[in-house]
Amino acid sequence: DRSFADALKNRGRVLLQLDRGQEAIDAFTTALRLKPDDADTWYLRGRHLIDLGRNDEALADLAQALALKPGHAGARFADCIAELAIVYNDEAEIGRRRASYERKLKALAADVTADRLSGDLIAMIGAQEPFLLAYQGGNDRPLQEIYGGMVHAAVSREFAPAPLPPRPGPSEPIRVGIVSAHFFGHSNWKIPIKGWLSQLDRSRFQIFGYHLGVTRDGNTDQAAAMCDRFVHRPHDIEGWREEILTDAPHALIYPGLLMDTQSLQLAAQRLAPVQMTSWGHPETSGLPTLDYFLSSDLMEAEDAQSHYIEKLVRLPNLSIYYEPVNTPPETVTRAELGLRDSATVFWSAQSLYKYLPQHDDIYARIAKDAGDCQIVFVRHHGGNVTDVVRARLARAFAAHGLDVDRHWVFVPRMSQSRFVAAAGLADIFLDSIGWS
């Protein structure tokens, strides 16, 4: 029954929202058996396969969607983003994927600029973003300029230029807005938003917080109390635009670009005379509407400006005001984590997409030189990502004649308090190479 296929498609959408990914895949698959000519269902399944790290399967689904509906905006965006894998099998794959991404991005940008796609482009910009491009270890400015120009073209077609306030008078406080979906216990709140709110001189600045996200906790309440005005309510892009323009900010900061579904579409507009981005996702935006990138002098190379379309501001030292997070005490033992009492434990618990295949050999060399040691990694939350990294490390360790199972431990994701307790059992911390 073809009509039942639509119900299954909607069931799949709901299951995705409930984080029941495999059940959603099953629903889409059954729907496609009943209605194989539905481009939207091919798109939805393909888009979710990207999130699971099953990029080649995703590309096949998206090709089906585009064969049925060549101008499908969602499928075109997803087909481009699907070239950015969560992790890579080897260094050569990075080059192949990057070249394919560039080719598809240029074609997509041309079609967006010429208005040749069907569907809600504003929504598609938030649904598919090049978050993973930054984890390839290259200079992304040329690619991000193409991407940022495309986003700006799409948004400019939708929204008229906004009225902007004049420069503040000599005794007038500077109105600064912070636009983020992470005004809660997120790393973007801890670094750097909280420090800005607590340390800016309130005799010189008025602070406006625009919380785009749905999550609220005690940190959200703290943020609200620290702002002169704090807005946290459901809005579409038009609603947030009006909300921000009502306050007539002199400056806006977007610290979480490529990390939520709405900030990019707002940052692609000129809603304040001065607009900045910063840590959250430390990658140039490529947007012609952003003037400055706030970064750290200690974490930028001498030629770092060449990586940013924005003017790079190298704030002193680490650039942040950070308060240690108080976590409830929790007891964790080495045995629970699969760690030997005799082993020197190296803690390397970053997200797995921060580990590039060309560096795998270094971990094997560390293990060979250290002898009785174990290196701790954290499993990825879904798909086959952890298996890909395991296979890579197994090859690297085998090349040195090492039993990889004796030297690696992949622990599950943990609560913050348990993570802190587990890290405290380690002897040495290893930061991911090329990405701090």
ChimeraX attribute file (.defattr): number of C-alpha atoms within 10 A of each C-alpha:
attribute: neighborCount
match mode: 1-to-1
recipient: residues
	/A:1	8
	/A:2	13
	/A:3	10
	/A:4	12
	/A:5	22
	/A:6	18
	/A:7	14
	/A:8	21
	/A:9	26
	/A:10	16
	/A:11	16
	/A:12	26
	/A:13	20
	/A:14	13
	/A:15	17
	/A:16	17
	/A:17	10
	/A:18	10
	/A:19	10
	/A:20	12
	/A:21	20
	/A:22	17
	/A:23	14
	/A:24	25
	/A:25	21
	/A:26	15
	/A:27	22
	/A:28	27
	/A:29	20
	/A:30	16
	/A:31	26
	/A:32	21
	/A:33	11
	/A:34	17
	/A:35	17
	/A:36	17
	/A:37	15
	/A:38	19
	/A:39	22
	/A:40	18
	/A:41	28
	/A:42	26
	/A:43	28
	/A:44	24
	/A:45	25
	/A:46	30
	/A:47	27
	/A:48	20
	/A:49	22
	/A:50	23
	/A:51	16
	/A:52	20
	/A:53	22
	/A:54	19
	/A:55	22
	/A:56	15
	/A:57	16
	/A:58	26
	/A:59	23
	/A:60	14
	/A:61	23
	/A:62	30
	/A:63	20
	/A:64	21
	/A:65	28
	/A:66	20
	/A:67	13
	/A:68	16
	/A:69	17
	/A:70	16
	/A:71	16
	/A:72	22
	/A:73	24
	/A:74	25
	/A:75	28
	/A:76	25
	/A:77	23
	/A:78	25
	/A:79	29
	/A:80	23
	/A:81	23
	/A:82	29
	/A:83	25
	/A:84	24
	/A:85	25
	/A:86	24
	/A:87	23
	/A:88	22
	/A:89	16
	/A:90	15
	/A:91	13
	/A:92	12
	/A:93	14
	/A:94	22
	/A:95	12
	/A:96	11
	/A:97	17
	/A:98	19
	/A:99	13
	/A:100	15
	/A:101	21
	/A:102	18
	/A:103	12
	/A:104	18
	/A:105	22
	/A:106	16
	/A:107	13
	/A:108	22
	/A:109	20
	/A:110	14
	/A:111	16
	/A:112	18
	/A:113	16
	/A:114	11
	/A:115	13
	/A:116	13
	/A:117	18
	/A:118	13
	/A:119	11
	/A:120	11
	/A:121	20
	/A:122	17
	/A:123	16
	/A:124	17
	/A:125	23
	/A:126	16
	/A:127	16
	/A:128	21
	/A:129	20
	/A:130	20
	/A:131	16
	/A:132	17
	/A:133	21
	/A:134	19
	/A:135	20
	/A:136	25
	/A:137	14
	/A:138	12
	/A:139	16
	/A:140	19
	/A:141	20
	/A:142	15
	/A:143	18
	/A:144	24
	/A:145	18
	/A:146	19
	/A:147	22
	/A:148	22
	/A:149	19
	/A:150	24
	/A:151	25
	/A:152	23
	/A:153	18
	/A:154	21
	/A:155	20
	/A:156	15
	/A:157	10
	/A:158	12
	/A:159	12
	/A:160	10
	/A:161	10
	/A:162	13
	/A:163	12
	/A:164	14
	/A:165	14
	/A:166	11
	/A:167	10
	/A:168	12
	/A:169	8
	/A:170	7
	/A:171	8
	/A:172	12
	/A:173	16
	/A:174	19
	/A:175	19
	/A:176	21
	/A:177	25
	/A:178	26
	/A:179	27
	/A:180	24
	/A:181	25
	/A:182	26
	/A:183	31
	/A:184	22
	/A:185	15
	/A:186	13
	/A:187	14
	/A:188	21
	/A:189	22
	/A:190	20
	/A:191	18
	/A:192	18
	/A:193	26
	/A:194	22
	/A:195	16
	/A:196	17
	/A:197	21
	/A:198	13
	/A:199	9
	/A:200	12
	/A:201	11
	/A:202	14
	/A:203	10
	/A:204	11
	/A:205	14
	/A:206	20
	/A:207	22
	/A:208	24
	/A:209	25
	/A:210	22
	/A:211	25
	/A:212	23
	/A:213	19
	/A:214	12
	/A:215	14
	/A:216	14
	/A:217	10
	/A:218	11
	/A:219	17
	/A:220	19
	/A:221	13
	/A:222	14
	/A:223	21
	/A:224	20
	/A:225	12
	/A:226	17
	/A:227	19
	/A:228	13
	/A:229	15
	/A:230	19
	/A:231	16
	/A:232	17
	/A:233	13
	/A:234	11
	/A:235	14
	/A:236	11
	/A:237	18
	/A:238	12
	/A:239	11
	/A:240	21
	/A:241	17
	/A:242	14
	/A:243	14
	/A:244	21
	/A:245	15
	/A:246	9
	/A:247	14
	/A:248	19
	/A:249	25
	/A:250	21
	/A:251	17
	/A:252	25
	/A:253	23
	/A:254	22
	/A:255	27
	/A:256	22
	/A:257	27
	/A:258	22
	/A:259	19
	/A:260	18
	/A:261	20
	/A:262	24
	/A:263	23
	/A:264	25
	/A:265	21
	/A:266	20
	/A:267	26
	/A:268	23
	/A:269	23
	/A:270	19
	/A:271	24
	/A:272	26
	/A:273	18
	/A:274	16
	/A:275	23
	/A:276	23
	/A:277	27
	/A:278	24
	/A:279	20
	/A:280	21
	/A:281	16
	/A:282	17
	/A:283	23
	/A:284	28
	/A:285	28
	/A:286	24
	/A:287	22
	/A:288	17
	/A:289	22
	/A:290	25
	/A:291	15
	/A:292	19
	/A:293	26
	/A:294	19
	/A:295	21
	/A:296	18
	/A:297	17
	/A:298	12
	/A:299	14
	/A:300	12
	/A:301	10
	/A:302	8
	/A:303	7
	/A:304	13
	/A:305	17
	/A:306	15
	/A:307	17
	/A:308	20
	/A:309	22
	/A:310	23
	/A:311	15
	/A:312	23
	/A:313	16
	/A:314	18
	/A:315	13
	/A:316	11
	/A:317	11
	/A:318	13
	/A:319	18
	/A:320	18
	/A:321	14
	/A:322	14
	/A:323	10
	/A:324	6
	/A:325	10
	/A:326	8
	/A:327	13
	/A:328	10
	/A:329	10
	/A:330	11
	/A:331	8
	/A:332	16
	/A:333	12
	/A:334	13
	/A:335	9
	/A:336	9
	/A:337	15
	/A:338	14
	/A:339	22
	/A:340	14
	/A:341	10
	/A:342	9
	/A:343	17
	/A:344	19
	/A:345	25
	/A:346	24
	/A:347	22
	/A:348	19
	/A:349	20
	/A:350	18
	/A:351	14
	/A:352	20
	/A:353	19
	/A:354	20
	/A:355	22
	/A:356	23
	/A:357	20
	/A:358	14
	/A:359	15
	/A:360	18
	/A:361	17
	/A:362	14
	/A:363	18
	/A:364	25
	/A:365	14
	/A:366	15
	/A:367	23
	/A:368	16
	/A:369	10
	/A:370	13
	/A:371	11
	/A:372	14
	/A:373	21
	/A:374	25
	/A:375	25
	/A:376	24
	/A:377	22
	/A:378	18
	/A:379	20
	/A:380	21
	/A:381	13
	/A:382	12
	/A:383	16
	/A:384	14
	/A:385	21
	/A:386	20
	/A:387	12
	/A:388	18
	/A:389	23
	/A:390	17
	/A:391	11
	/A:392	19
	/A:393	21
	/A:394	18
	/A:395	16
	/A:396	22
	/A:397	23
	/A:398	12
	/A:399	11
	/A:400	14
	/A:401	11
	/A:402	17
	/A:403	11
	/A:404	19
	/A:405	11
	/A:406	15
	/A:407	24
	/A:408	24
	/A:409	20
	/A:410	16
	/A:411	16
	/A:412	13
	/A:413	15
	/A:414	11
	/A:415	10
	/A:416	13
	/A:417	15
	/A:418	17
	/A:419	16
	/A:420	16
	/A:421	18
	/A:422	20
	/A:423	18
	/A:424	13
	/A:425	16
	/A:426	19
	/A:427	12
	/A:428	14
	/A:429	15
	/A:430	13
	/A:431	14
	/A:432	17
	/A:433	12
	/A:434	13
	/A:435	15
	/A:436	8
